[in-house]
Amino acid sequence: MTEVGFYHLQRTTLIEALPRLLEKAVAGGFRILLKVPSETEAERLALALWTYGEGSFLPHGTAKDGYEGEQPIFLTESDRNPNGADLICQVGGAEIASLDPFKRAVDMFDGNDPEQLAAARARWKRYKDGGHAVSYWQQKPNSGWERKA
């Protein structure tokens, strides 16, 4: 079963928090599929990954960039896994059809948005009932993460 970590954004935006988690995942040897709700969001986040920090670099791409199988981080609105990712990162309420191909999953949601919060709770229940190991991470005042469950 896939290990699923829920990351509850409360103090920073997705664009501020996501690159740090992706850096850790890439450093840990993961190939990542970043599931987004739309092609527009994929392009917005792809741009953010180029500009989030001076001197920082996260190798990534979208379908528009080509070389899908070679991208360590592939941003997409589809359920295809062309880069053979072993970590799925779901943002903006996007959800992959099956977690089975992945060792780990990150579900990052905006805790200040009641709809995203309710949807995350429903996914938590569904994943837990499906036998996945789930954990809950909350932002600390310094924007780090603290495991709460």
N, C-alpha and C positions, 0 to 999 in steps of 0.2 A: 504494500500500500504506500501511497505517496504521503510524505510529511508536508503538512500545509501550515504555513505561518501567516497569520492575519496581522497586518500592520495598520494601526489606527492612527491616521494623520489628525493631529489636533493643533499643533503649534506651527507647522510649516506647510508649504504647498507640496504637491506631488513633485513638481520640478525641482524643488529644493531638497527633498528627501530621497527621491528615487536614485539619482546617480551614486549616492554613497552606498546604498544597498547593492547596486549593480557592480560597483568597484569591488566590494567584498566577495561577491559571487564569482566574478571573473578571476580574482586572485585565488579563490578556492578551486579553480579549475572547471567551473561549470560553463556549459554552453547554454544560452538563455533565449527563450522565446518570450518576447514582451507582447502580450495580448492586449490590444487597445480596442475601444468601441468603434473607431472609424479610421479610414485612411487619412483624413484630415488630422486626427489626433496622433497618428503614427508619424506624420511629417512634422507636427509641432514638437513632439518629444524627441524626434531624431535631431532637430535643430538644437533643442535644449541640451542634448548630450554632447554636442560640439562646443557649446558655449558656457556650460555651467561653472567652470572654474579655470582660471588662468593656469596653463601648464598641465591641465588634466586631459586625459584621453581615454575614452571608452570606445573600442572598436565596435561598430554597429552599422546596420543598414536596413533599408526597406525594399520592397519589391521594385520600386523605382530605381534603386541603386544597382540592381542586378547582383550576381554572385551570391545568391541566397544561401547556398550550401556552405559557403565559406565564412559567413558572418558569425562571429562569436555571440553577438546580440542581434537578434532579428526582430524587428517591430512589425506587427501585422494585425489586421482585423479578422483574419481568417483562422481556421483551425488547423491549417497545414503546419507541419514542423519541418521545413526544408533544410534547416541547419542541424538537425539531429540533436536538438536541445534536450538536456536532462533536467533543466529547471524552467518552470513556467512562471512568469510574473504577470499577474492579471491586475489591470488598473482601470479606473474610471467605470467600474461596474462590468467590464468585459469578462467573459467567462468561457473557458475552453470546454468543448463537448465532453472530453474525457481526460482525467488526470493520469490514467494508467501508464502512458509512455514516460512519465517524469518521475525522477527520484524525489524532487522537492517542488513545492509550489509556494509562491508569495502572492498574497492577496492584499493589495494596498488600497485603502479606501479613505475617503474624506469623512471623518467623524463629525464634521460641522454641517454635513448635508444629511438631513433626516432620511431621504430616500436611499442614499448610499449606505447609511448605517443599517437600515432595515434589511436591505438586500444582502449585506455582509452577514448579518445574523442568520438569515435564511440559508446562505451558502455554508456557514459554520455548521448548522444543524444537519444539512444534507451531507456534508463531507464526513462529519463525525458518525452519523448514522450509517454511512457507507463504509466505515471501518478505517478511514484515514486517521493518522495521528495529527491532531490540530493543536496549535499553540496561538496565544494572543500576545501581541507586543504593543505597548503603548508608548507614545513619545514622552520623554522626560523633559523637564524645563529647559535643559541645554540642547534639546533636539536629538539626543541619543535615544536608545530604545531600552525599555525595561519589560522583561517577560512577566506577564500578569497571570497567565493560565497556560 
